[in-house]
Amino acid sequence: MRIISKPAILKFAEGRHDALAPLMNWYRITRRAEWGSLAEVRSDFAHADIVGRRTVFNIHGNNYRLITRINYRTKRVFILYILTHVEYSKGDWKQ
């Protein structure tokens, strides 16, 4: 899969040192994947969920949420938001 964009991960991890390693682990697994469906995503990330047209990943023991849009046809994963659990719970990202 092609991930757009890695700089979003690096920017989010600034000042959140516990987030970098789990996010980069997600990045490495996703980059090597060739997902065609949510079932295939869940083979790598069992707790991935669909919320509307977005796929949400729990990162670092559910401390962070990575919100993406996956285009299975073009094999692209767009990082839309990376949020703390508290920010995610507010729901502002759904707008």
C-alpha positions in Angstrom: 0.0 0.0 0.0 1.1 3.6 -0.6 0.7 5.7 2.5 0.0 9.4 2.3 1.6 10.9 4.3 4.5 9.8 6.5 5.3 13.4 7.6 1.9 13.4 9.5 3.2 10.6 11.7 6.5 12.3 12.4 4.7 15.6 13.2 2.3 13.9 15.6 5.1 12.1 17.4 6.9 15.3 18.2 6.5 15.7 21.9 4.8 12.3 22.1 7.7 10.0 22.2 5.7 6.9 23.1 3.7 7.3 19.8 6.6 7.1 17.3 7.4 3.4 17.6 3.9 2.1 17.4 3.0 4.5 14.5 6.1 3.5 12.6 5.2 -0.2 13.2 1.8 0.5 11.7 3.5 2.3 8.8 5.9 -0.7 8.1 3.1 -3.3 8.2 0.8 -1.1 6.0 3.4 -0.3 3.5 4.1 -4.0 2.8 0.4 -4.9 2.8 -1.8 -5.4 -0.3 -5.2 -5.1 1.2 -8.3 -5.6 -0.8 -10.9 -5.4 1.9 -11.5 -4.7 5.6 -11.1 -8.4 6.3 -7.6 -8.3 5.0 -6.8 -5.2 7.0 -8.1 -7.0 10.1 -5.7 -9.9 9.4 -2.9 -7.4 10.2 -4.8 -5.1 12.7 -7.6 -7.0 14.4 -9.2 -4.0 16.0 -9.5 -1.8 12.8 -13.0 -0.4 12.5 -15.0 1.3 9.8 -16.6 4.6 10.8 -18.4 6.0 7.8 -15.9 5.9 4.9 -12.9 5.9 7.3 -10.9 3.1 8.8 -9.8 3.7 12.4 -6.8 2.0 13.9 -6.1 1.7 17.6 -2.4 2.6 18.3 -0.3 2.0 21.4 -2.8 0.2 23.5 -5.7 2.4 22.4 -3.9 5.6 23.6 -4.0 7.0 20.1 -6.3 6.6 17.1 -5.1 6.7 13.5 -8.0 7.7 11.1 -7.5 6.8 7.5 -9.3 6.5 4.2 -8.3 3.4 2.3 -8.7 3.2 -1.5 -8.4 -0.6 -2.1 -8.5 -0.2 -5.9 -5.5 2.2 -6.1 -3.8 0.6 -3.0 -3.5 4.0 -1.2 -4.0 4.8 2.4 -4.6 8.4 3.3 -3.8 9.5 6.8 -6.6 11.9 7.8 -6.0 12.4 11.5 -3.9 11.0 14.3 -5.5 11.8 17.6 -5.2 11.0 21.3 -8.0 8.9 22.7 -9.6 12.0 24.4 -9.5 14.0 21.1 -11.0 11.0 19.2 -13.8 10.7 21.8 -14.9 14.3 21.3 -15.9 13.4 17.8 -14.9 16.6 16.1 -13.0 14.6 13.4 -16.3 13.2 12.1 -17.3 16.6 10.7 
